[in-house]
Amino acid sequence: MGDLYALDFDGVICDSCGESSVSAVKAAKVRWPSLFENVSSSLEAWIVDQMHTVRPVVETGYENLLLVRLLVEIQIPSLRKSSVAEGLTVDGILDSWSKIKPVIMEEWGEDKDTLVDLFGKVRDEWMDNDLTTWIGANRFYPGVSDALKFASSKVYIVTTKQSRFADALLREIGGITIPPERIYGLGSGPKVEVLKKLQKNPDYQGLTLHFVEDRLATLKNVIKEPELDGWNLYLGDWGYNTEKERDEAASISRIRILQLSDFSKKLK
């Protein structure tokens, strides 16, 4: 009958870590200006570099702002307002982010919706003022653009990124137009609910269903839903995940570890 692919965006199609890290620093300077008066250009460069290492913990973009501030607090003790920064390492963030995040949100008095709006606004301003540089801070993984262009399968994008940014990158980097109704972005609800919606579509009965994601926690959430037992699940090993997560995924029978070359072939 055919195949339907639901694809995550960041870490599967696009390596956006450079752009999201720089955008997070820009947004953090707006949100906490007095904090960043004490941040040197060399420390700022260190933060952007470390953001590549901690990227696997990010589920939604606004978390990048929290990570930027936390990295500042780790490096500059006099600026600490959280109880978790002392003695914390990058490895500690990777191991314990789900416990750290609610603590710093409360101790810093932050609100998720405010940070989401700010992060989107900073990205919009960067795009409006210098689209070429914003686009250039992102890259598509090798072979992905052609695989999407020539895909014979039904393709949906299921992402926690705001849809307008995913759409702009698909068009500008990949030369790909995906209809807006096939891009489920931030605000579309949890990914498990999007998958349920897709599999109930009467037009797709009989299709083989595939979900490609780079975040192990998201795939584990899918496994918890018996209603989604019909989906083939893949962890993209080229994305934002750690060796520890890939080893764990390999021990879960529902999940297949997918390499980039195989991914590009599958869509064709």
C-alpha positions in Angstrom: 0.0 0.0 0.0 2.8 2.4 0.8 4.5 4.1 3.7 4.0 7.2 5.9 6.9 8.8 7.6 6.5 11.1 10.6 9.9 12.9 11.0 11.3 14.9 13.8 13.0 18.1 12.4 15.9 19.2 14.7 18.4 16.3 14.9 16.8 14.3 12.1 16.5 16.7 9.1 18.4 19.7 10.4 21.4 20.4 12.6 20.2 23.6 14.1 22.4 23.5 17.2 24.6 26.4 16.0 21.6 28.7 15.3 19.6 27.7 18.5 22.7 28.2 20.7 23.4 31.7 19.3 19.7 32.6 19.4 19.6 31.4 23.1 22.5 33.6 24.0 20.8 36.6 22.2 17.6 35.9 24.1 19.3 35.4 27.4 20.9 38.8 27.1 17.4 40.3 26.6 15.9 38.3 29.5 18.7 38.8 32.0 20.7 41.8 30.9 22.5 42.5 34.2 23.7 38.9 34.3 25.4 39.2 30.9 27.2 42.5 31.8 29.7 40.1 33.4 30.0 37.7 30.5 33.1 38.1 28.4 33.3 37.3 24.7 35.5 34.3 25.5 33.0 33.0 28.1 30.2 33.5 25.5 32.2 31.5 23.0 32.7 28.7 25.6 28.9 28.7 26.3 28.0 28.3 22.6 30.6 25.5 22.4 29.2 23.7 25.5 25.7 24.0 24.1 26.6 21.4 21.5 27.4 19.0 24.2 24.2 19.5 26.3 21.9 19.7 23.2 20.6 16.1 23.7 18.6 17.2 26.8 16.6 19.8 24.9 13.0 18.8 24.1 11.7 22.3 23.3 13.7 25.4 22.2 13.1 27.6 25.2 15.2 25.2 27.3 18.3 26.5 25.5 17.9 29.8 27.4 17.9 28.0 30.7 21.0 26.0 29.7 22.8 29.3 28.7 22.1 30.9 32.1 23.0 27.7 34.0 26.3 27.5 32.2 27.0 31.2 33.2 26.2 30.3 36.8 28.5 27.3 36.7 31.4 29.5 35.5 30.7 32.6 37.6 29.9 31.8 41.3 29.0 35.4 42.2 26.1 35.3 39.7 24.5 32.1 41.1 20.8 32.3 42.0 20.1 28.6 41.8 20.9 25.9 44.3 22.1 23.4 41.6 25.0 25.3 39.9 27.7 24.7 42.5 29.7 21.6 41.6 27.6 21.0 38.5 29.3 19.7 35.3 28.2 19.3 31.7 27.9 15.6 32.3 25.8 16.3 35.4 23.4 18.3 33.1 23.2 15.4 30.7 22.4 13.0 33.5 20.0 15.0 35.5 18.3 17.7 33.3 14.8 16.5 34.0 15.4 17.1 37.8 17.4 20.3 37.3 14.9 22.1 35.0 12.0 22.5 37.4 14.3 23.6 40.2 15.9 26.4 38.2 12.6 27.5 36.7 11.2 28.0 40.2 14.4 29.5 41.7 14.7 32.0 38.8 11.0 32.7 38.8 10.7 31.9 35.1 7.6 31.0 33.1 7.7 28.6 30.1 5.3 30.6 27.9 7.3 33.9 28.4 10.6 32.1 27.4 9.0 30.4 24.4 7.6 33.8 23.1 11.0 35.5 23.7 13.0 32.8 21.9 10.6 33.0 19.0 10.8 36.8 18.9 14.6 36.8 18.9 14.6 34.3 16.0 12.1 36.3 14.1 14.2 39.5 14.5 17.3 37.7 13.4 15.5 36.3 10.3 14.0 39.7 9.5 17.3 41.6 9.9 19.7 39.0 8.4 18.0 36.0 6.8 21.2 34.8 5.1 23.2 34.6 8.4 20.2 32.9 10.2 19.9 30.3 7.5 23.7 29.8 7.4 23.7 29.0 11.1 21.7 25.8 10.3 22.5 22.9 8.1 20.7 19.9 6.7 22.3 16.5 7.2 23.9 15.0 4.1 21.5 13.4 1.7 18.4 14.5 3.5 17.3 17.3 1.1 17.3 15.0 -1.9 15.6 12.2 0.1 12.7 14.6 1.0 12.5 16.0 -2.5 12.2 12.6 -4.2 10.3 10.8 -1.4 7.7 8.4 -2.7 6.3 8.0 0.8 3.8 10.3 2.6 6.0 12.6 4.8 4.9 14.6 7.8 7.1 16.8 10.0 6.4 16.4 13.7 8.5 18.8 15.8 8.6 20.9 18.9 10.0 23.7 16.8 7.7 26.6 15.8 6.3 25.6 12.4 7.3 28.9 10.7 11.0 28.2 11.3 10.9 24.6 10.1 9.0 25.8 7.0 11.6 28.5 6.3 14.5 26.1 6.6 12.9 23.5 4.4 12.4 26.1 1.7 15.7 28.0 2.0 18.2 25.2 2.6 16.4 22.2 1.1 14.4 23.9 -1.7 11.5 21.8 -0.3 7.9 22.9 0.0 5.9 20.8 2.5 2.2 21.9 2.8 1.5 23.6 6.1 -1.0 20.9 7.1 1.8 18.4 7.0 4.0 20.3 9.5 3.0 19.7 13.1 5.0 22.3 15.1 5.1 23.7 18.6 1.5 24.1 19.8 0.2 21.0 18.0 0.2 19.0 21.2 2.4 16.1 22.3 4.0 14.0 19.6 2.1 10.9 20.8 -1.2 12.7 20.1 0.0 13.8 16.6 0.8 10.2 15.8 -2.6 9.0 17.0 -4.2 11.7 14.8 -2.2 10.6 11.7 -3.0 6.9 12.1 -6.7 7.7 12.4 -6.8 9.5 9.1 -9.0 7.5 6.8 -6.8 8.3 3.8 -3.9 6.5 5.5 -5.5 3.2 6.4 -3.3 0.3 5.2 -0.1 2.4 5.1 3.0 1.2 7.0 3.7 3.8 9.7 7.2 5.0 10.6 8.4 7.5 13.2 12.0 8.8 13.1 13.2 10.7 16.1 16.6 11.5 17.7 15.3 11.7 21.2 15.1 8.4 23.1 12.7 9.8 25.7 10.1 10.7 23.0 10.3 7.1 21.6 9.8 5.7 25.0 6.7 7.8 25.4 5.3 6.3 22.2 6.0 2.8 23.5 3.9 3.5 26.6 0.8 4.1 24.4 -0.7 0.7 23.3 -2.7 2.6 20.7 0.6 3.3 18.9 1.8 -0.3 18.7 1.5 -0.2 14.9 4.3 2.4 14.4 7.8 1.4 13.4 10.1 3.4 15.7 13.6 4.6 14.8 16.3 6.4 16.7 18.5 8.4 14.3 22.0 7.9 15.5 23.3 11.0 13.7 21.1 13.3 15.8 21.2 14.8 19.3 21.6 11.7 21.4 24.4 10.2 23.5 26.2 6.9 23.3 24.5 5.9 26.6 21.1 6.6 25.0 22.0 4.7 21.8 23.1 1.7 23.9 19.8 1.8 25.8 17.8 2.1 22.6 19.6 -1.0 21.2 18.2 -3.0 24.1 14.6 -2.0 23.4 13.0 -4.4 20.9 10.5 -1.8 19.5 13.3 0.7 18.5 15.6 0.3 15.6 18.8 2.3 15.4 18.9 4.1 12.1 22.0 5.4 10.3 21.8 8.5 8.1 22.6 6.6 4.9 19.8 4.1 5.6 17.4 6.9 6.4 17.9 8.6 3.1 17.3 5.3 1.2 14.1 4.6 3.2 12.3 7.7 2.1 12.9 7.0 -1.6 
